Amino acid sequence: MKKMVSLTYLFGVVFILTSALYFFASNWQMFSRLEKVALAGALILLFYGASFLLERVLKGAHFLSNWLLVSGVISFGLSVALLGQLYNSHADSYLLFLVWSIPALLFSLYTRYGGFYSLTHILLHLTIYFYLFPSTPFGHWTLAHVWIAFGVGIANMLLFLIIKKGYIHSKPLLYLSLVSANLLLIVTAFENEYSAFFTLFYIGILGVGVYRYFHKETSIFIILSMFGTGFIIIKMFELMARYVSSLFFIGLLLAAILLLTGSVFLVSYLRKHSASRHWTKTIFVASVTTIASVFIVASVFGLLSLFMVDVSMTTLFVLATVFLVIPSTVTNWPSPVKYSLIMTGIVIGMIASVFDEFSFVMFFVFAFVFYFEKRTAARFIFYLLFQLNTAIFLGQTMELGAHALLLVMVLLNVIAYLLLKNKQVLQYGAFLSGFTALFSLTTIDLSLSLHIIYCTLFFLIATLCVYVFKKQGLRLYWVSSLVFSFMLIVQLYYDLAWKLVHKSLLFAVLGIGFLLVAGYLDRKGGFERKSHSILAGKTLGILFIICLQGGWIGYQVYSNETLLQNGETVILELQPVDPRSLLQGDYVELNYSISQLEDTSIDDNGPVTIVLRENPQGVHEYSGVYKFNGKWNASYEKKPDDVLLNGKVTSSWDNSAQVTYGIEHFFIPEGTGLDVEGKMKTAVVKVSDKGDGILVRLRD
């Protein structure tokens, strides 16, 4: 019961934070700028105040005051995002995450609490990411980007080793650093002039990691195996696209044979050493099976396409089934060979059955495999493939739309879950497949009423599963249910079926309700908990960090409001586009007539100041005069009506320069982007004496 209460507290805190995010992102026009700032300040005080209050009231529930303190830092970040929205700063600017990361880092160093470590790690990586790609989340990677990613990857690797040595105690940070290091080092190994070096480096690091943690820590070995498997397969596709030839595919086939041969000897070695754990062997076999089967399938179809061999899909299906699936299933071959050939045959058979639309035959293949195969891990994978084949079959024979198909898949997996009580692995496969299909129902294009019904149903089922499986001690199930619940929160933020403000109110009610229930059960149960308070003996230092946050917000509001009151007004021509920010809601991305400077001698990136002059129509235009690297392009003396505007050159070509001024994003109420795009022709901007601009409003 004690764990249920803690879980209820967690849901309450998460829902309140979600409500605040949705509300701020909705950009509700009912409140003025200063009223919104006051709401943001009240949210910060709410979490920090509740943390200090509960520290005194609930003596045994220090975990809750710790969570609320972390939530206070999160609410500070939401407030920073709100300021960007109010004063139309860059959407998802690296400065937002940099400012947010500072108090998180200070709290990490001062309290050494795991929640702050994890939050700081995430925020610093978002800072780096949006610094590298300020205009688009999928920008072009230059060689400089690659080296920065490599450096950050090495930093994460060192952080991982520091945690392993015990200098920092945080399990979440350990896995965050491990995952980040692998992701970043993998990214560097593709499509650049040093990719061969980065590839060899990553393979070396991966090999050392696998060797070191093979017998010691299963969780780390699993993560390294997953990344290693993915890296090899992605690298194979990259090389295949670059060196398409019969020789390449023959070499790929030989590589699969060599891999399987080596794995047979290694598995034999592992069986003789009791130190190796069962899950270690299973993960190793799964990795080898995945890599080898992908290599073989790619080789088969690659050679067939190159030699233009006229083989019918039916013949290919029969060959895959008779010569790969059946003999591999009924014989006692070494595990890597056995499962690689079974997987290869099933994948080839499924591809063939899709092309010639006889996927129903694959059910007999799966029935045969399930009858003979008894290993739980293998049966789990085959069950997932069976579900994929079922979806293909229903789509081919019944011509079901996405809505009906997903409904059928949910019902089939519910039935399978109930019937497979004595087969836990298959039951978990049914659980995952059914939940995935149900979650997909919340993402497809349906009527508003159906969408709300499915979202509500998914939320209720996921939440119920978290509590039921937590009570039963089924960790894998309740953690999976919790992940699905958080997936719904993320999905709803970008969902356009109903308004953010309505979802915000709903989550506020849910959050308050969960907190009230948790408080009632806590008092009624009188539970005693052993949890360390990060406030103990550190109140003054924590208050100082909180005051720094309040001071920063106050300074930003004061400086921006002063600029709005005293700045010079200019009118600029624009061309808008409409996306959604990660934290700040909908905005219009603006491209001004002054965004591209013609006839310049600028050949580098850096700060620039341009001179604006008003034309007869009252619109301010670029005068042709600018200052770059501290030098004017022509002799210049400021005239009474001139306005100097600061910007940053982001690229230059053919005597032209692309410039951003920090006024490229205008935040709008949810769902009004199309109206803005179609009607607004000019922007009203306030410019300070120092040349800094704030976008005030758009006009037609």
N, C-alpha and C positions, 0 to 999 in steps of 0.2 A: 504493500500500500504506500509505503514511503516513496518508492520509485515512481509510482503513479502521480503523486503530488508534485514531485520535482518536474516530471514531464508536463504536467498541467501548467505549472509556472512558466516553463520554457515556451509552450504554445502561446500563453498570454503575452509574454514579452515580445515574441516574434510578431504576433499579430498587431500589437500596438505600433511597433516600428514600421511594419508594412503599411498600416493605415496612414502614418505620417508621410512616408515616401509617396504613396499614391495621391494623398491630398495636396502636397506641395507640387507634385508633377502635373496635377490637373490644372494648375494656374487659374484657380477660381477667381473671377473678377469681382466677387462680392466684397473683397477686402482691399484696402489701399496698401501701398508698399510698406509703410511703417507698421500697419496692423499685421501684415504677414511676418515682418521681422519680429514683432512682439510674440506672435504665435510660435515662431521658431525658438525664441528665447525661452518661452514658457515650456516648450517640449524638453529643452536641455535641462532646465531647472527641475522639471518633473522627474526625469530619470536620476539625475545626481542627487536631488533631494530625497527621493524614495530610497536610493542606495544608503544614504546616511541614516535615514529614519529607520529602515528595516534592520540595519546593523544593530540598532539599540533595542528595537521592539522584538524581533525574532532572533533571539540569541543563538539558536541552533541552526538557523538557515543562512549561514554566511554565504553559501553558494548563490543565493538570490541577490544579495547586495553586490556580490562580485559581478553577476550578470548585468545588473542594472548600471553598474559603473561602466562596463564595456558598452552598454546601450547608450549611455550618455555620450561617449565618444562617437558612436554611430550617428546619434542625433545631431551632434556638432557637424559632422560631415554633411548630413541632410540640410542643415542650416547654411553651410557654405554653398552648397548647390543652389539653395533657394536665393541667396544673394546674387549668384550668377544669373539666375532666371530673372530676378527683379531688375537688375541693371544690364541685362543682355550681354553678359560676358560669354566667352567661348563655350559652346556646348562640350561637355566632357573634356574640359581643358586639363592639361597635366597639372596646372597650378591648383586646381580644385583638389586633386588627390594628394599633391605635395603638401598643401596646407593642412589637409585632413590627417596626413600621416605623422605630422610633427607631434601633436598631443598623444597620438597612439604610441609613438616611439618613446616619448618621455614617460608615459605610464608603464611601458614595457621595461624600461631600464630601472624605474623606481620601484615597481611592485613585483616584477618578475612573474607576472601572471600569464598563463598560457593563452588566454583569450586575446590579450593585448599583443602578444607575439604574433599570433596568426593574423590578426587584423592589420598590424604594421606590415607584415610580409606582403599581404594582398595589395595594400594601398601603395607601397613602394613600387611594386611591379606594374600596377596600373599607371602610376606616375611616369615610369620609364616608357611604357607602351604608348601612351598618348603624347608624350614628348616626341617620340620617333614618328608617330603618325597623327599629326594634329588635325588633319582635314578629313581623313577617311579611315575607318577601322581596318581596311585591307589595302593599305598603301603599297607602293612599289618599294621593294627591299633593295637598298644599295649595299655596296661592300662595307661601308661604315656601319650600317645597321647590323650586318652580319657579325662584325667584330664586337659591337656593343652587346649583341645577344650572347656571343661566346663569353665575353667577360662576365655578364650577369649569370650565365650558366655555371662558370667556374666559381663565382661567389656563392651560389647556392650549394654547390658541391662542398665547398669549404665549410659553409654553415652546417650542412648535414654532418660532416665529420666532427665539428665542434660540439654539436648536440650529442653525438654518439660517445664522445669523450666525457660527457657529463658536465660540461661547463654551463650549459643551458638545459633546463628540464622542461621539455614541452613535446609531447608525442605528436600533436597536430602539426607543430612547426617542423618536426623531423620529417613527416611525410610530405608536407608542402614543399620543403626544400628539395627533397628527393625527386618529387614529380616535376618541379620547376626546372631543376638541373637537367633532367632527361629531355624534357620538351625543348628547352632552349638549345641544348647541344645537338639534338636531332635537326632542328630548324637550320642550323648552320651548315649541315652536311649536304644541302641541296642547292643546285642552280647558282653557283658562284665559282670564281676562278680558283678558289682554295678549297673547294668541296672535297677533293681527295684527301687533303690534310685533315680537315674536320671529320671526315668519315673514319679515317684510321684512328684519330684521337678518340672519337666516341666508342669505336669498337674496343679499343684498348681499355678505356675506363669501364665500359660495360663488362668486359671480360674479368677485370680485377674485382668488380663488384659482385658478379655472379660467383666467382671462385671464393670470395671472402664470406658471403652470406649463404652459400649453398646448403651448409649443414646447420647454420646457427639461427637465422631468423627467417621463418617462412614468409612472413608478410613482405619483407624487403625483397626477398628472392622473387616473390610473385610479381611485384611491381617492376623489377628489373627485367623479368622474363617477358612481361606484357610489352614493355617498351622495346625490348630487343626484337621480339617477334614482329611488332608493327614496323620498326625501322627497316628490317631486312626486306619485308614485303614491299614497303613503299619504295625502297631503293631499287628493288627488282623492277618495279614498274617504270621508274625514272630511266634506268638503263635500257629497258625494253623499248621505250619511246625513242631513245637516242640511237640504239644500235639494232634496229629491227632487221633480222636476217635469219636464215635457217641455221647458221652456225651458232648464233646466240641461243636459239631455242634448244638446240642439241646440247649446248653447254649448260643450259638451265636444267635440262633433264639429268645430265651427268652430276650436276651439283646436288640435285635432290637425292640421287643414288648414293653419293658420297656422304651426304648428311645422314641418311638412314643407316648406312653401314657404320659410321662412327657412333651414332646414337645407340646402336645395338650393343657395342662393346661397353659404352658408358653405363647403360642400364644394367648390364651384367656385372660391372664393377660395383654399382650401387647396391645391388642385391647382396653382395658379400660384405658390405659394411653397414652394420646396424645403426651407425650414427646418422645416416641419412633418413630423413623422415618420410612418411608415406606421401604427404602432400607435396614434398619436394620432387619426388619421383613423378607424381601425377602431373605437376605443372611442367616439368621438363618434357615429358611425353607429349603433353598438349601443345607446347611450343613447337616441337619438332614436327608433330603431325600437321599443324597449321601451315608452317613454312613449306614442308615437303609437298603437301597436297596443292597449295597455291602454285608452286613451281611446276608440278606435273600438269595441272590443268592448263596453265598458261602455255606450257610447251606443246601440249596436244593441240589446242585450238590454234596456236601460232603456226605450227608446222602445217596443219590442215589448210589454213588460210593462205600461206605462202605457196604451197605446192598445188593449191586449187583442187584438192582431192574431193571428188564427188561422192561423199559419204552421207547417206541420209541420216537424219536425226534418230530414226528408229534403230538403224544399224548401230549407231554410236551408243545408244542407250543399252542395247543388248550386249555389246562388247564390254561396256563399263560394268554392267551387272554381272555377267557370266564370268568375266576374267578378273574382275577386281573385287566386287562386293561379296559374292558368294564364297569364293575360296578363302578370302581374308577373314570372313566371319566364322567359318566352320573349322578353320585350322588354328593351331596354337603357335603361331609365329610370334617373334619378338614384338613387344608392344608398339614401338615406333613404326615398324613396317606394317603391322596389322592395321593400325588405326589410320595411318596415312593412306593406305590403299583403299580402305573402306570409305574414308572421307572423299578421296579423289573420285571413286566410282559413284558415290551418291551425288556429288556436285555436278559431275558430267551428266549423270542421268537426269538430274533436275533441270539443267540447262537444256538438254535435248527435249525433255518432255514439255517444257515451256514453249519451245519453238514449234513443235508439231502438235501441241495441245492434247497430250495424253497423260497429264499429271496424275490421273487417277491410278495409273499403273504403279506410280511411286509408292502408293500406300502399301502395296504387297511387298515391295522392297523393304520398307520400314518395318512392316510386321515380321518379316524374316529376320532382320537384324535384331529387333527387340527380343525375339524368341531365343536367340542364341547368346546375345550379349548380356552379361551380368554385371559388368563393372559400372559403378554408379556414375562416375564422372562422364564416361562415354555415353551412357544412357541419357544424361542430362543434355548433352550437345545434340544427340540424335533427336531428342524430343523437341528442341527448339527448331531444328531443321524440318521436323515433321509438321510443326505449326506453320512454318513458312510455306511448305508444300500445300497444306490445307487451304491457306489463304489464296494461293495461286489457283488451286482447283476450283474453289468457290467463285473466284473471279472469272475463270474460263467457262465453266459449265452453267452457272446461274446468272452470269452477267450482273452481279450485284454492284451497286454503287458503293462509294467509300463508307457511307453511313450504315447501310445494311450489312456490309461485309464486316465492319468493326463490331457491330452488335452481335453478329453470329459468332465471331471469334471470342468475344467476352463470355457468351453463354457456354460455348464449347469448353472453354478453359475452366469455368466455374464447375461444370459437370465433372471434368477431368480431375480437378482439385478434390472434389468430394469422393470420387471413386478411388483415388490413389493414396488413401490414408496410410497404407502400410508400405508405401514406396516413397520415402521422403524426398529423394532427389527429384524424381519425376513430379512430385507434388509441388516442389519449389519452382520447377520449370513452368507448370501450369499457373502458379501464382504470378510469376514474372510476366508471362505471355498475356494473361488476362488483364493485369494491371496496365501493361503497355497499351493494349487495345483500348481499354477504358480511358486512359489518359489521352490517346489519340482522338477520341470522341470530343474532347474539350478543345481541340485545336482546329478541327475542320470547319468549313463554312456551312453553318446551319442557321435556322431561324433563331431570333433572340430567346424565345421561350425554351426551345430545345437546348440551346447553348447553356442557359442558366440551370436547367434541369440537370444536364450532364456534369456541369461544374459542381453543383451542390451535391449530387450523388457521389462524385469522385471524392470530394472533400470529406463527406461523412464516412465513406467506406475506408479511405486512407487513415483518417483519424481513429476510427474504431479499431482498425487493424493494428495501429501503433500500440494502443492500450491493451488489446487482447493478447497480442504476441509478447508484449513486454511482461505482462502478468504471467504468461506461460514460460517465460525465460527463453524464447526463441529469438536469439539476437539477430540472426540473419534476416528474419522476417520483419521484425519491428524496425530495424534500421532501414531496410528497403522501403517500408511503408512511409517512414519519416522522410526519406529522400523524395519519394513520389509527392508527398505533401508540399515540400519546398519547391518542387518542379512546377506545381500548380500555381504557386505564388508568383514565380518568375513568368510563367506563361500568361497569367492574367494581366501582368503589367503591360505587355505588348499587344494584348488582345483588344480589338477595336469594337467588339460587339456591344459593350455597354461602357458607360463613362467611368473614368478613374475616380471621380469624386464619390460616385455611388458605391464602388468597390471599397473606397477608403472608409466610408461610414460603416459598411458591413464588417470590415476587419476590426474597426474600432469597437463595435459592439461585441464581436467575438473575443477580442483581446480582454476587454473589461470582464466579460462573462467568465472566461477561463481563469483570470486572476482571482475573481471573487470565489469561484468554486475551489480553487487551490487553497486560498486563505482559509475558507471554512473547513475543508478537510484537514488542513494542517493543524488548526486549533483543536478540532475534534479528536484527531489522532494523537496529539501531543508527542510528535516524533522527535527523537533525539538524533542529531546528525553530527558527524565528525567532518567538518569542512573548515578550511583555513580562510580567515578574513584578510583580504588585502588592504583593508582600511585600518587594521590594528596597528597603532603606533605610527601611522603614516598620514594622518589626517591633514596636517598642515601642508605637507608637500603636495598632496592630492588637491587640496583647495587652491594652492598656488597655480597648478597646471590648469585647473578649471577657470581661474581668473584670467589666465593668459588667453584662453579661448574666448571668454567674454570680451576681453579687451580688443582682440583682433576683430571680432564681429562689430563692436562699437566703432572702431576706427574705420572699417570699410564702409559702414553705413554713413558715417559723418563725411568722409571724403567724397563719396559718390553723390550724396545729397547736396554738398557744397558745390560740386561741379555742375549738377543739374540747375542749381539756383543761379550761379554766377557765370557759367560757361557761355561762349558765343554760339549762337544757333546757325547751323548750315543745313542746306537742303541738297541731297545727293540722289542721283538716278540709280535705280537698282533693277535686278532680275532675280526673283526668289525661287527656292525649292523647299519641299516639306518632309523632313524626317522626324525621328523621336530620339531624345537624349537618353543616355543610360540612367540618369538620376533626375533630370530636370524637366522631363515631359516634352511635348511637341514644340518645335521651333521652325522658323523659316530661315533657310540658309541663303544669304544674300550675296549677290555678285554686283559690285558697283561699276559704274563707268570709269572710276578712278582705280579699279582693282588692277588694271593693266596699264602701265606707263609706256607710251611709245617714244621712240627716238631718244633713247638713253644710252649712256656709255657704261651702264652697270653690268658687270660680268660676274658678280659674286652675290651671296646671300648676306643679309645683315640689316641693321636698323636704317630707316630712311625717313626724312621729313619732306613733305611736299607742300607747295603753296597753292591754296585754293582761292579762286576769285569768282565773284557772283556774276552770272550772265544776265541779260535783259529779262529773261523769264524767271529770275529769282532762284535759279539752281546754281550751286557752286560747282565749278569745274576745275580740273587740273590745269595749272597755268603754264606748265612746261618747265617750271623751276623746282629743283629739288636739292636736298643736301644728303649726301651719302658718304659714310665714313668721315664725317666731320667737314666735308668740303662741298661747297655749292657748285652746281654744274655751270653756273653763270654768275656774274657779279650781281648781288642782290641787296636791296635796301627795302625793308618792310614798308608797305603802303598802309594807310589807315584802315582800309577794308579787307586787307589780306588776312587769311586764316591759315595758320600752320598746323598741319595734322601729321602725327607720328605714325609710322607703320613699320612693317618688316618685309623685306624682299625675300620671297620663298623660292623663286626660280627666275632665270633670265635666259633669253635667247633672241637672236636677230635684232639687236638694239631695242628689245622690249623687256620689261620686268613685271613679274606678277607680285602683287603686294597685298598683305593683309593688314588691317588696321585695328583689329580687336572689336569690330562692330559688325561682324559678318553673321551674327545669329540674333534673331529676334524671337523671343519666347511668346507663345500664343496659347489661348485656351484650347483644350483638347477638341479636335475635330474641326477646327476653323481654318486649317491650312490651305484648302482649295480656294476658299474665298479670298484669302490674302494673296495667293499666287495670281489669281485672275484680275484683281482690282488694284493692288498697290503698285505705284510707279515710282515713288520717291520716298526717301527716309529723312526724318528730322533727327539731327545729331547735335549734341552739345559738345563743344571743344574747349578745354581749359587753356590757360595761358601757356602751359607747358607743352601743349599739343596733344594731350590725351583726349580721346573721344568716348562718349557714351551714347549709344543708340536710344532715343527717347520713344519714338513711335514711327509708324509707317502711314503714308497717306496716298490717296489715289490722284 
